[in-house]
Amino acid sequence: MNSRIIVIVLLHFCSFSSYCQSSNAKGSLFIIGGGDRSLELVQKLIEIAKLGSTDYIAILPMSGSEPDTSFYYIKTDLEKACSNTIANLNFTADKVNNRQWLDSLQHAKLIFITGGDQSRFMKIVLHTSVYDVIHTAYNNGSTIAGTSAGAAVMSRYMITGNQLLGDTSYSATFDKLWDKNIEFSEGLGLLDGGIIDQHFVVRSRYNRLLSALAAFPQYTCIGIDEATAIIVHGKKVTVTGESQVLRFVRPKDLQINSKGLIKFTDVQLSIYTSGDMFDLE
């Protein structure tokens, strides 16, 4: 059995896991498309998190190649909008079962996942108590936020960014709309029914997200631009920030031709700006 089939089997198994069903969670998701974070965007995050004077924030910097640096920049932004305690929980393989750290994570009112490499983050978190505790916190009312790679991990089917066909060297988007060209791996599964791509408009990632839509046509595929975020509570999504969010749903007559190219006759495309709302499929 090849590695791609193994991944798909694992992902379909995940659909039956209770942790993958988060639509009834009491908490919210605040998913940022990367780039700079304005003071207004950070203030909106603090407002959504409903931080009390004794509540604290936990930052998970494991996506970053230099986690302490990732923590520093997020902490600096957050301190401009609140005076709450901010903890650096840089889980490593030898700390994923640390009960004190896990307890701190579970009771954080706001959990923030930094940018970097989403696969690096999931390699540390997947199938550990950290994964479970993030879901417990979300289900109990905590806000889970993330930017860039921290946005990608919110999906159940996480875009890794790797192409599987043709020139597989990394690029901002894909050169063709090939079938089976996009690599997915298991994310946190907090966003039920959606797939996220980030830095979307500025990096022209349309080919990449349309490839994701062809792979999972029943899902809402969401491209979030930089300095912009979506706020998710249940199936309701609200846009905030400076740029745009694109939503692709319901491809019609989806087919793969003899050369392996994706085609369909129609798709619903919506472009949203701050204050707009939509539902997940």
C-alpha positions in Angstrom: 0.0 0.0 0.0 1.6 3.3 -1.1 1.9 6.4 1.2 -0.9 8.3 -0.6 -3.4 5.5 0.0 -2.4 5.3 3.6 -3.0 9.0 4.1 -6.5 8.7 2.5 -7.4 5.7 4.7 -6.3 7.6 7.8 -8.3 10.6 6.7 -11.5 8.6 6.1 -11.0 6.9 9.5 -10.8 10.4 11.0 -14.3 11.2 9.7 -15.6 8.6 12.2 -13.7 10.0 15.2 -15.6 12.0 17.8 -12.8 14.5 17.9 -13.3 15.3 14.2 -16.9 16.4 14.9 -16.6 19.9 16.3 -19.7 21.6 14.9 -21.3 21.6 18.4 -18.3 23.1 20.1 -18.9 26.0 22.5 -15.8 27.8 21.3 -14.9 29.8 18.2 -12.2 29.6 15.5 -10.3 32.7 14.5 -8.4 31.7 11.3 -6.0 34.3 9.8 -4.6 34.1 6.3 -1.1 35.1 7.3 0.8 38.3 6.7 0.8 41.3 9.0 -1.8 41.5 11.8 -3.3 45.0 12.2 -4.1 46.2 15.7 -7.8 46.1 14.7 -7.5 42.5 13.7 -5.9 41.5 17.0 -8.5 43.6 18.9 -11.2 41.6 17.2 -9.5 38.4 18.2 -9.4 39.5 21.8 -13.1 40.5 21.6 -14.1 37.1 20.2 -12.1 35.3 22.9 -14.0 37.1 25.6 -11.0 37.3 27.9 -11.6 38.1 31.5 -9.1 39.7 33.7 -7.8 36.4 35.1 -7.9 34.5 31.8 -4.7 33.7 29.9 -3.5 32.9 26.4 -1.5 29.9 25.3 0.7 30.2 22.2 1.7 27.0 20.3 4.7 27.9 18.2 5.6 24.4 16.9 5.0 25.3 13.3 7.9 27.7 13.3 11.5 26.7 12.5 12.5 29.0 15.4 9.6 28.6 17.9 10.8 31.2 20.4 10.9 33.8 17.6 7.4 32.8 16.5 6.2 33.2 20.1 7.9 36.6 20.5 6.2 38.1 17.4 2.7 36.8 18.3 3.1 37.8 21.9 4.2 41.4 20.9 1.0 41.7 18.8 -1.3 40.4 21.5 0.2 42.7 24.2 -0.9 45.7 22.2 -4.5 44.6 22.7 -4.7 43.0 26.1 -2.8 42.7 29.4 -3.5 39.0 30.0 -0.8 36.5 30.8 0.6 34.9 27.6 2.3 31.5 27.9 4.7 29.8 25.5 3.8 26.1 25.3 6.4 24.8 22.8 5.5 21.2 23.0 8.2 18.8 21.8 8.2 15.0 21.6 9.4 14.8 25.2 6.7 17.2 26.5 3.5 16.1 24.8 2.5 14.1 27.9 3.5 16.8 30.5 0.4 17.0 32.6 1.2 20.5 33.9 1.5 21.8 30.4 -1.5 20.0 29.1 -3.6 21.3 32.0 -2.4 24.9 31.2 -3.4 24.3 27.5 -6.8 23.0 28.4 -7.7 25.9 30.5 -6.4 28.7 28.3 -9.2 31.0 27.1 -7.4 31.6 23.9 -5.0 29.2 22.1 -3.0 30.7 19.2 -1.1 28.5 16.7 1.7 30.4 14.9 2.8 30.3 11.3 5.6 28.2 9.7 5.1 24.7 8.4 1.8 23.0 9.1 3.3 19.5 8.7 5.9 20.3 11.3 3.1 21.2 13.7 1.0 18.1 13.1 4.0 15.8 13.3 4.4 16.9 16.9 0.7 17.0 17.8 -1.1 14.3 15.9 -2.1 11.2 17.9 -1.0 12.8 21.2 -2.7 14.3 24.3 -2.0 17.8 22.9 -4.4 17.1 20.0 -7.1 15.8 22.4 -6.7 18.8 24.8 -7.0 21.3 22.0 -10.3 19.7 21.1 -11.4 19.6 24.7 -10.6 23.3 25.2 -12.5 24.2 22.0 -15.5 22.1 22.9 -15.6 23.8 26.3 -15.6 27.3 25.0 -12.0 28.4 24.2 -11.2 30.3 21.1 -8.6 28.5 18.8 -6.7 30.9 16.6 -4.0 30.4 14.0 -2.2 32.2 11.2 -0.7 30.9 7.9 0.3 27.3 8.8 -1.8 27.8 11.9 -4.7 28.4 9.6 -4.0 25.3 7.4 -4.1 22.9 10.4 -7.7 23.9 11.3 -9.0 21.7 8.5 -9.6 17.9 8.8 -8.0 17.5 5.3 -5.0 19.7 5.5 -3.3 21.1 2.4 0.4 20.4 2.9 1.5 22.6 0.0 3.3 19.8 -1.8 2.5 18.9 -5.4 2.5 15.1 -6.3 2.8 15.3 -10.1 5.0 17.0 -12.6 7.5 19.6 -11.3 7.1 18.9 -7.5 9.4 21.7 -6.4 7.6 24.1 -4.1 5.8 27.1 -5.6 3.2 29.5 -4.3 0.5 27.8 -6.4 0.1 24.9 -8.9 1.0 25.1 -12.6 -1.9 22.9 -13.7 -5.2 21.6 -12.5 -4.2 17.9 -12.4 -6.2 15.2 -10.7 -4.4 13.7 -7.6 -1.8 16.5 -7.7 -2.6 17.9 -4.3 -1.2 16.3 -1.1 -3.4 16.2 2.0 -2.5 15.1 5.5 -4.5 14.9 8.7 -5.0 18.3 10.4 -6.7 19.2 13.7 -10.2 18.7 12.2 -11.6 21.7 14.1 -13.2 23.2 11.0 -15.9 20.7 10.2 -16.8 20.7 6.5 -14.2 23.1 5.2 -10.7 23.2 3.7 -8.5 26.3 4.3 -5.8 27.8 2.1 -3.9 30.9 3.2 -2.0 33.9 1.7 -4.6 33.3 -0.9 -5.0 36.4 -3.1 -1.5 37.7 -2.8 0.0 34.3 -3.8 -2.6 33.5 -6.4 -3.4 30.1 -5.0 -6.6 29.5 -7.0 -5.2 26.4 -8.8 -4.3 24.9 -5.5 -7.7 25.4 -3.9 -9.6 24.4 -7.0 -7.6 21.1 -6.9 -8.7 20.7 -3.3 -12.3 21.3 -4.3 -12.0 18.6 -7.0 -10.6 16.2 -4.4 -13.4 16.9 -1.9 -16.3 18.4 -3.8 -18.7 18.1 -0.9 -16.6 20.6 1.2 -16.5 24.4 1.4 -13.0 25.4 0.2 -12.0 28.8 1.6 -9.1 31.0 0.6 -8.1 33.6 3.1 -5.9 36.5 2.1 -3.3 38.1 4.3 -4.2 40.5 7.1 -7.7 38.9 6.9 -9.5 36.3 9.0 -12.6 34.2 9.3 -14.4 33.7 12.6 -16.2 30.4 12.8 -18.8 29.4 15.3 -20.5 26.1 14.4 -21.4 26.4 10.7 -21.5 30.2 10.7 -18.5 32.1 9.2 -17.9 35.8 9.5 -15.1 37.7 7.6 -13.0 40.4 9.3 -9.8 42.2 8.3 -8.3 44.2 5.5 -8.6 42.1 2.4 -10.8 39.3 1.0 -12.0 35.7 1.5 -13.0 33.5 -1.4 -15.3 30.5 -1.1 -15.6 27.7 -3.7 -18.4 25.2 -3.5 -20.5 22.8 -5.5 -18.5 22.0 -8.7 -20.9 20.7 -11.3 -20.3 17.7 -13.6 -16.8 17.1 -12.1 -14.8 14.9 -14.4 -11.2 13.9 -15.1 -10.2 13.7 -18.7 -7.9 11.1 -20.3 -4.8 13.3 -19.6 -5.6 13.5 -15.9 -6.9 17.1 -16.1 -9.7 18.3 -13.9 -12.8 19.8 -15.5 -16.3 20.8 -14.4 -19.0 23.0 -16.0 -19.8 25.3 -13.1 -18.8 26.2 -9.6 -20.2 28.6 -7.0 -17.6 31.3 -6.3 -18.1 34.0 -3.7 -15.8 36.8 -2.7 -16.3 38.4 0.8 -14.9 41.4 2.7 -15.0 42.4 6.3 -18.5 42.0 7.9 -19.8 39.5 5.4 -21.1 36.2 6.5 -21.7 32.7 5.0 -22.4 29.1 6.0 -20.2 26.1 5.7 -21.6 23.4 3.5 
